[in-house]
Each structure stands twice: as structure tokens, then as C-alpha cells.
Amino acid sequence: MDRSLLAAAAIMSFGMLLIPFGDTAGKIMTNSGISPFFVAWTRYAVGLLVLIPFVWQKRVFQLLKNWRIWLRSALQVMTIVTILTALSTEPIATVFGAFFLGPMVSYILSIWLLKETGSILRIILLFIGLAGVFLVVKPGFGMTTGLAWALLSGVFYGAFLTASRWVAPLGKPVHLLLTQLMIGAAILMPLGATHIPTDVPWGLVTWSAVASMLGNLFLVFAYARAGASTLAPFVYVQLIGATAYGVMFFNTWPDWISAIGIAVIFCAGTATLFLRKTPTAPAP
């Protein structure tokens, strides 16, 4: 890799460590009985308050008139609410292992809906990664309701990733990030406001929101330096962070079958780094 790609990879990796770090604070709150709706709403609202002074432009109003922007943001809202619901009952590493059904869903949807060109080697790695997800969730052999929520979150996340590629030409990445914070805060406000706890843990709320917002912001900066296909394998750094945070904050280790599954998902995902970039067909 040249220096520019190394810098992009470092920025991307740091951002991917921040995202499960924010979810760690979310898990602490949901474990104490705080509603996932409140946690998700404050994540958007606080992130919006932090970011808006730096990136606001009138162009954002134009973006908000496009229904595709609202669809993309709604998919992310569902992703966050369902993963926080999963985290309220399951270890963070196991949840993220199931959640990583998302990139696989995104790859399939991108070929189907965006007419991107598939690769035999990538599809093989996709199925290997899917086998890892099955090892984590153990369908029919110990699968829990929490892991079902994590799988559903992965499906929403895959759709969100595909929608993000779909709307990318509509505006600058930082403005797209701002719109998703604005729309997410608006969508979740009715539910979040009705689930405000008696004693709001503002430290955890700020930790959850700022870590998540910065993680997504670093993602934007990384994509400004390198293409999405080049950086895609670094998304799997989240698995390392989720496992480490589970041990550090909750003293939970994945069981040996789940640990194998997480390792399989990580290896299959990062192996795509060594594949040649596949050209894509233009979206219709």
C-alpha cells in the first residue's frame, strides 16, 4: 500500500473501533433497563448537536427533499434500534458476529439492485463468512431471541450499506452523514421522548453518541482517501473491538463455537483485501 492508502486504512480502522465502543455504552444503558429507543434517539440527537456547527450548509435542505435520503436513514434507524435490543441481552462480541450478516446482504443487494458485477472468489468468501455467522448464532441449537434481533439488525445494515452506495452521488459524504443524524433524531423523537429514564446517565449518553458519530465521521474521511471496495475489509475490525470491549467492560468471552465463528467471519472478510478490485457496472 502507498502512504495514502495506509492513512485511509488507519483512519478506517480507528473509526471501526469507535463504533462498537459507542455500542458498549449503549449496552451498559440497556442492561440497566433503559429503553433502546431512548438510547438510539439520544445517539442521533447528541451526535447532531456536536456535528451541525461544523458542516451545516443550505445544500442539506435540498438533500432532505429526496425520498431516497429518508429511506437510507430509516434503514439505519432500524439497524441501531435492533442491535441495541440485541445488546440488552447478549454479549457484545456475539451480537457483532451475528450482525456481520450485513456486509453479505449488502453484496447480494448491490449485485441485484445496483447491477454491480460479482466475483466468484468474493462469493466463495461470502459463503465462508455466512458459515461463520451460523457458528455464532447456532440456529436451532441455542439461538436466542437476542441473536435473532442481531441477525435482523444485520439485514437492515446490509440494506443501509447498499442504500448508501445508491445515494452517494447526491451530495458530499459529510452532508449525507448530517442528514442521517437529522432524520434519525426526528424519527425516534416520539418513542425516545416517551422513554426518558428518571435519572438520565448523561455520561453514557454522550459516550454512546460521540463515539458513534466520530466512528462514522472517520469512515467518511477514509472514503475520501480510498475507494469503498479497497476499505471494505477494514469494516471487520469492529469484530476485534467488540470482542475486546466485551472482555474489558463485561468480563464476557464468546463460547468456543462462537469464537471460531467470529474468527471465520474476520478471516473471510479480510481475505477480500487480497482480491483484485472488481469493476462495477453503473447503476441504472
GUMARZA-191856 format. One record per residue: residue in three letters; x negated, y, z of N, C-alpha, C, CB in turn. Coordinates in steps of 0.05 Angstrom, whole numbers, plus 5000, padded with zeros to 4 digits. Glycine has a CB too. Layout:
<recs>
ALAXYZXYZXYZXYZ...
</recs>
This chain:
<recs>
MET498349765000500050005000498350255000501950005024ASP499250464986497750714987498650865012498250884962ARG497351095017497951235042500851325045496151485045SER501951405022504751495023506651275031505551614995LEU506151035020507850805027507350715056507350575008LEU504850735065504250665093505750855112501250665098ALA505651115105507051305121510051255122506551595111ALA511251195098514051135097514750885113514951095068ALA513050675111513550435126513350485156511450215119ALA511450655165511250715193513650875203508650875199ILE514551065188516851225195519351055197517351455175MET519650875176521950695175521950515200521950535149SER519650395206519450205228520150345254516550085229PHE519150585258519750735283522750785285518250995284GLY523950865262526850915262528450655269527751015236MET527450435259528850175264528550085293527749965245LEU526450175306526150115335528050295351523250155344LEU528550535341530250725356533250635356529951005344ILE534150515334536950445332537850245353537550335304PRO536450015356537249835378536649955406535849575376PHE534750145407534250285432536750445441531850475430GLY538050575421540550715427542750515434541450875403ASP542850285421544850085428544349965455544849855407THR541849965465541249875492542750045512538249885498ALA542750315509544250485526547250435524543650785520GLY548150385499550950315495551750065510551550285465LYS549949865510550549615524550649655554548449405517ILE548849825564548949885593551650005601546650075601MET552650185583555150315589557550115587555650545571THR557649965565559849775562559849555583559849655533ASN557449475591557249275612558449375639554249195617SER558349645642559449755667562449815665557950005675GLY563649735643566549775639567450015623567749795666ILE565450165613566150395596567050305568563850595594SER569150425558570250335532568350375509572850495527PRO568150175491566550215467567450455450566649965450PHE569950525451570950755436569751015447574050775438PHE569551045473568251275485565251285478568651285515VAL563951065480561051055474560551135444559850775479ALA562251015426561851075398562551365392563750895381TRP564651475404565451755399563251945408568051815413THR562251905432560152085442557552055426559652035471ARG557051825416554651785399554751965375554351495390TYR557051975362557452155339557452445347560052095324ALA558952515368559252795376556652915385561352815398VAL555252785403552652895413550652905390551652725436GLY550452695374548652705351549252935332548852445335LEU551852995328552653215311551753485323555653215307LEU552153515349551353765362548253815361552253765391VAL546753595362543853625361542953685332542553365370LEU544253555312543253585285544253825270543953335269ILE546753905275548054105258546554375256550854155268PRO545254475277543954735274541554725254542854825301PHE540554485249538154465232538754415203536354245243VAL541054295197541454215169544054315157541453915167TRP545554485172548154575162547754745137549554735183GLN549454685116549654855092552554825082547654755070LYS553355025066556155025056556654785038556655285040ARG554554665027554754435010556254205025552054345000VAL555954195051557153985067560253985063556454015097PHE561454225061564254255057565154115031565154545058GLN563554155010564154024985564053724987562154114963LEU562153615002561953335005564353215020559353255021LEU565453375039567653275055570253255039568053455078LYS570253375015572653354998572653094981572753594979ASN570452944982570252694966571152454983567452654956TRP573152304973574152074989572151864993576551964974ARG570151844976568051634979566351685004566251614955ILE566051945011564552015035566051925060564052315036TRP568751955059570351865081570451565084573251975078LEU570551425062570451125062567851025075570851015034ARG565651135066563051055076562851105106560751215062SER563751335115563651395144565551215160564451695148ALA567851155149569750975163568550705167572350955148LEU567050605147565750345149563650355171564450275122GLN562150575173560150595195561550605222558350835191VAL563750745224565250755249566050475258567750935247MET567050315240567850045246565349875254569349915223THR563149935241560649785248559849845277558349875229ILE559950095285559050165312560950065333558650465314VAL563550095328565550015348565349705352568350095340THR565049555331565049265333562349165346565449135306ILE560149295340557649205352557549275381555249325337LEU558649505389558749575417560649385432559749865421THR562749295419564549105432563048835436567049055414ALA561448755416559848515419557848535441558448445392LEU556548765443554448815463555548815491553049075457SER558148855494559248865521559248585534562048975520THR558948375518559048105529556647925521561547975521GLU555048015502552947835491550247965494553447765462PRO548047805495545347915496544748075470543247685499ILE543248285473542748465451541248335427541148705460ALA539348155433537848025412539647835396535547865423THR541447695410543247505396545247665379544747335417VAL546247885390548148055374546848155348549048295391PHE544348245350543048345326542348125307540448495334GLY541847885317541447655299543947605282540747405315ALA546347605295548847575280549447815263551147525300PHE548748045273549248295258547748305231548448535275PHE545548155230543948165205545047995183541148075211LEU547647925186549147835163549448075144551947725171GLY549248315154549848565139548148595113549348795156PRO545548575115543948615090544548405069540948595097MET545348165078546147955059548748025045546347685073VAL550648125061553248215049552748445030555148305072SER550948625038550348855021549148774994548449045035TYR547448574994546148484970548248364950543948274976ILE550048204961552148094945554048304934553747884961LEU554848494951556648704942555348894921557548874966SER552748934924551249114906551148984878548449164916ILE550848724877550848584851553648584839549848294854TRP555648534856558448514847559648784840560148384868LEU559348984857560749244854559049454840561649344880LEU556449454846554749664834553149564810552749754855LYS553649304803552349184779549349184780553349334754GLU548249164804545349134806544548854798544349194835THR542048834788541148574778540048404801538948614756GLY540948154803540047984824537347844816542147774829SER536247724836533647574833533947304845531247734846ILE533047094831533346824841531846794868532246624821LEU529446904869527846884894529247024917525046994890ARG530347264911531747414932534247264942532547694922ILE535647134923538046984931537246744948539546884905ILE534946614941534046384958533446484986531446254945LEU532046714988531446825014533946915029529547075011LEU535946995013538547075025539746835039540447175003PHE539746595026540946365038539246265062541146145017ILE536646295061534946225084535646405108531946255077GLY535946665102536746845123539546775134536747135113LEU541346695117544046625125543946375144545846565101ALA542146195137541745955155540846055183539745755143GLY539146255183538246365209540546485225536146575205VAL542446625211544746735224546446515236546446905204PHE546846295221548346065232547045945257548645855210LEU544345945257543045845281543546025305539945825276VAL543746285300544346475322547146445332543846765312VAL549146445314551946455323553046175329553646575301LYS551745965318552545685323555645645320551745605351PRO556645695295559545675291560545395298560245745262GLY562545385316563745135324562244995346563844955301PHE559845095353558144965374557245175393555744815361GLY559045315406558245515426558645795416555445475434MET559845835393560346105383562346235402561346105354THR561846485409563546635428565046855413561946755451THR566946975427568447195416566547435411570747285435GLY564647475429562747695425561147655399560847705448LEU560247415394558747365369560547395344557447095369ALA563047335347564947385325565147685319567747265331TRP565247845340565148135336562548225323565548285363ALA560348105330557748175319557648105289555448025333LEU558847875282558947795253560647995238560047515250LEU562948075250564748265236563248535233567348305253SER561748605253560148855251558148835228558648905277GLY556948595225555048555203556448585175553848285205VAL558948495173560448515148560948815142563048365149PHE561848965163562249245159559649395152563449375185TYR557449305165554849435160553949385131552749335179GLY554349145121553649085094555249255074554148785087ALA557849285080559449465063558549755065562449435071PHE557749835089556750115092554150155077556250165122LEU552349965077549849985062550450015032548049745067THR552249855022552949864994554250134987554849634986ALA556150225005557350485001555350715002559550535022SER553250685018551150885020549650914993549150825042ARG549150694980547850704954549750824933547050414944TRP552350774937554450874918554651174920557150754925VAL554451294944554751584947552151734946556251644972ALA549951594945547251724946546951954926545151524941PRO547951934901547652164882549352404889548352064855LEU551152394909552952614914551652844929555252514929GLY549452794944548253004960545652924972550153094981LYS544453114986541853054999542352865022540553325009PRO540352695028540752495050541452625077538252335053VAL540252845084540852975110543753075111538853205115HIS544753165088547553255087549453025089548053415062LEU548752795076550352555079550452455108549352335060LEU548052475121547952405149549752585166545052415160LEU549752845160551353035175554352975171550753315167THR555152905146557952845141558852595156558452815111GLN557152395159557952155173558252205203556051925168LEU556652385213556952465241559552625246554552625251MET560152805228562552965230565052795228562653185209ILE565152625207567452455203567752255225567352315176GLY565552135234565651935255566752055281562951815260ALA565852295288566752435312569752495309565152695317ALA570652575286573452645282575252395283573852785255ILE574352175271575951925270576251815299574751715252LEU574151825314574051695340575151865363571351595346MET575452125357576252315379578852225393576552585368PRO580952155379583452075394583051845413585652005374LEU581551635404581151405421578951455442580251165404GLY576851595434574751655453575651835475572351785439ALA577252045469578152235489580052115509579452475475THR581451895501583351765519581951555536585651645504HIS579351505532577951305547575551435562576951085529ILE575751695569573551825583573451715612573952135583PRO571151615620570951505647571051725668568451345650THR571751655692571851845714569151975719572851715740ASP567051815718564351915723562751865697563051775747VAL562452065681561152035655558052015659561752275636PRO556851805650553851775653552451935630553051475652TRP552152195634551152365613548352295603551252655622GLY546752185622544052105613544151875593542452015638LEU545851675598546151455580547451535554547751225593VAL549451715556550851825532548851965514553052015540THR547152135526545152275510543052085498543752485527TRP542151895514540251695505541451545481539551495528SER543851445483545151295461545351455436547851195470ALA546351705439546851875415544351965402548552115423VAL542452065417540052185406538251965393538452335427ALA538051735406536351515395537651425368536151285415SER540251395368541551305343541251515321544551255348MET541751775328541451985308538652005297542352255320LEU536651995315533852015306533051765289531952035330GLY534051535296533551295281534451325252534851055293ASN536951435249538051475222536551705208540951535223LEU535651905223534152125211531452035201533852355231PHE530051865216527551755207527951585182526151595229LEU530251445181530851295157531051475133533551145161VAL532351705136532551895114529751995105534252145123PHE528052065125525352155118523751935104523852235144ALA524151685112522651465099523551435070523051205115TYR526151445066527151425038526351655020530251405039ALA525551875032524552105016521752045006524552355033ARG520351855018517651785011517451534994515951755035ALA519351354996519251104982522051004976517650884998GLY522350824956524950724948526150544968524650594922ALA528750514966530250344985529450054983533250364979SER528949954959528149674956525449614968528149594927THR523649814968521049784980521249775010519150004971LEU522949935021523149955050525149765063523950235057ALA526749635046528849455057527849255077530249315034PRO525549115073524648915092524149035120522148785083PHE523549295122522849405148525349445165521449675144VAL527749405154530249415169530049195191532649375151TYR528648975185528648745203526948795228527548505188VAL525549025229524149105253526149135276522549365249GLN528649185270530749205290530848955307533449265277LEU530348725295530548475310528348455331530148235290ILE525948565325523848565344524548755368521148665331GLY525548985361526449175381528649065399527249435369ALA530648945386532948845401532048625421535048735382THR530248445412529248235429527648355453527548035414ALA525948545447524248665468525948815488522248855455TYR527948965478529649125497531348935514531449315481GLY532148715503533748525518532148415542534648295501VAL529548365537527848265559527248495579525148155547MET526648735568525848955585528049055603524749185569PHE530449085592532649225606534649025619534049405588PHE534848785608536948605618535748335627539048555597ASN533148295623531848045630533147805617531748015661THR534047845592535347625578533647545554538147715568TRP533347285551531847165529533847005512529446985539PRO533547015485535346845469534646555474535046915439ASP536646375473536146085476534445995452538745925477TRP533245765454531245675434532445655406530045415442ILE534945575404536145555377536545835365538845405378SER537546015382537846295373535146425366539346465394ALA533046365382530446475377529346375350528446395400ILE529846125344529046015318530546165296529445715316GLY533146205300534846345280533846625276537646345289ILE533146775297532147045295529547045279531747175323ALA527846855285525246835271525646785241523446615283VAL527646605235528246545207529246785192530246315205ILE531146935205532147175193529947375188534347305211PHE528247415207526047615205524147535182524547635231CYS523347275182521447185161522647205133520546895167ALA525247125130526547135104526847425095529347005106GLY527447605114527747885107525148015099528948045129THR523047975115520448105109519047975085518648085133ALA519747725078518547595054519247745029519547315052THR521547895029522248045005520248274999525048165008LEU518648345019516548545016514548464995515148605042PHE514248204991512148104973513248034946510847854985LEU515848074942517048034916516748284899520047954919ARG516648244873516448474855519148614854515648384826LYS519048874852521549034851523248954827520949334850THR525748894833527548814811529049054800529648614822PRO528949094773530349324762533349304766529749354732THR534649524769537549524773538949654751538249664799ALA541349554746543049674725544449914736545049464714PRO544950114720546250354730549150284739546250574710ALA549950414760552750374769554650494750553150494797PRO556950374746558950474726560150734736561150274721
</recs>
